[in-house]
Amino acid sequence: MERERKRQKIVKKKKSSLSFVLFGSTGDLSRKKLFPALANLIERFEANVTIYALGRKPMEVSKLLEKQCVNVKDKEKCERELFPR
């Protein structure tokens, strides 16, 4: 427990940058698992995140976030703050 707290403090002190490439970002798995996990990661560790979303269907960013942020705890925050356009 103590070790985990120290690890979290270290991670929070460093402002890290992450890049993700999501293949199939318009699909069901992304909506149910990947977008909620990414929102949690961004919120928890305050990382600078770049997401490249690739899918079969052409889609505008606003429509993609509207569809994929359904399972994120705070949907409005997801669309507005966690994944800014």
N, C-alpha and C positions, 0 to 999 in steps of 0.2 A: 504494500500500500504506500509506504513512504517513498519507495523507489519510483513508483508511478507518478507521484506528485512532483518529485524532482524532475522527472522526464518531461512532464507537462509544462513546468516552469521554463525549462530550457527551450522547449519548442516554441512557447509563447514569446520568449525574448527575441528569437530569431524571426525575422520577417522573410519567409521563404517564398520562392516562386515555383509554381507547378504548372505543367502543361499536360492536358489530357486530349487524346484523340478518341472520340467515341464513334465506332462504326455501328450503324444501325440505331442511330439516336432517335429516330422517329418511331421506334418499335415499342412493344409491350414491356420488354425487359428493362429498357431505359426508364420508362415511366414508373414501373413498380420498384426497381432496385437502384439503378445508377444515379438518377437525378436526386432522389432523397439522400443517398450516401454522399454525393458530391456537396449538396447543400449543408449537410452535417459537418463535413470536412472543412468547408470554407468558413462556416460559422464558428466551429470549435477552435481551429488553429489560426484563424485570421491570415490565411495565406493569399498571396496574389496568384490567382488562377486564370489560366487561359484555356478555354475549351474549344476544340475544333469538333463540331458535330456533323457527321456524315450520315446520310440516309438515302434510301431509294427514292423517296418522294421529295420533290422540291418543295420547300416550305420557308416562309419568312420567319425570322427570329422570334418576333412577337407571337406568332401562331404556335411555334414550337414550344416556347416557354409556357404558354397558356395550356397547351395539351400535356406537357411533361411535368409540370409542377403540381399536378393534382394530388399526388401522394406525399408531398412535402408538408410538414406540420403547419407551417405558416405560409400559405400559398401566396399571399400578397407580398410578403417579405421576399419570397423566392423570386418572384417576377421583378420586383422593384429594386432590391438591394443585392441579393446574392448573385444573381445573374444579370447584371445591368447590360443594357443594349448599347 
